[in-house]
C-alpha cells in the first residue's frame, strides 16, 4: 500500500463513519421529550420531594420507552440502528441526580442545593445527550444553561423568582432547540 | 526491523471493507441496502466483501423476514472492532512516517 492509497482509505473510512453518525443522529425527539419532563420536574422543585420522586418514577421510564421506540422505528426505516441504552442511561441518571439533589437540599437545609441541584443535573444530562448524538449545538446550549444556572445562584433572588427564571430558561431554550432540529434536521 | 506496512491486515485494508467496518463500528447494526447506498457498490460486490469479512470473523450476518420481505442485518464483532482500530492506527503510523521523511 502506498501513501496515496493509505490516505484515500483513511479518508473513505472517515467519511463512512461520519455518514453513519449523521444518519443515526436525530436528537430532536429526545431533546423535546426530556426538556418537557425536566421543565415539569423543575416546577415541582419547591414541592414535596416525594412528589418530584413520584413524577420521575413514572415519567422517566415512559420517556425512555418513547425515545427507545422512536429510535427503533427510525432504525427500521433507515437501515442503520443505534443502541437505545445511552438514552435509557441518561433518563435514569436525570431521575436519580435530580431527585437526590432535591432530597439532599431539604435534608441538610441547603436551599441552594434544593433549588438549583435538579437544574444542574438536567443541564449535565443534556451534555451527556450531546455526547451520544455528537451534536456540538446541543453541547454548546447545555454548557450555556449550566453556566447561566451557576450564575443565577450568585444573584439574590427569591425562591419563586429563581424557580420562574429556571423554568422559563430551560423550557424555552430546550423546546426551541428540539423543534428547530426537527424542522431543520441538518442543524443537529 | 520489519516495515510498518507488514502490520496491515490484508482482509480489511481494502477500501470497501474498511468502509463496511467503519460504518458498523459506529452503529449497533446496519442492513445490506444501507451499506450498499453509503459505500456506492453493487449488490454482488458488497456480498463478496461481506463474505470475506464474515469468514475472517470480523462481522456477523443475520438474515430475517420483516413485513414479509427478506432483510440482511450486519453486525461488527469484537474482533472486527479491534482489527479496524489496529488497521487505522497502522495506516496513520505509515503516513506519519512518510511525513517525517522515512521511506514508505
Interface residues (C-beta under 8 A of the other chain):
Chain A: X1 X2 X3 X6 X7 X8 X9 X10 X12 X13 X14 X15 X16 X17 X19 X20 X21 X23 X24 X75 X76 X78 X79 X80 X81 X82 X83
Chain B: X5 X8 X13 X15 X18 X19 X20 X21 X22 X23 X25 X26 X27 X28 X29 X30 X31 X33 X34 X37 X38 X39 X66 X84 X88 X91 X92 X94 X95 X98 X104
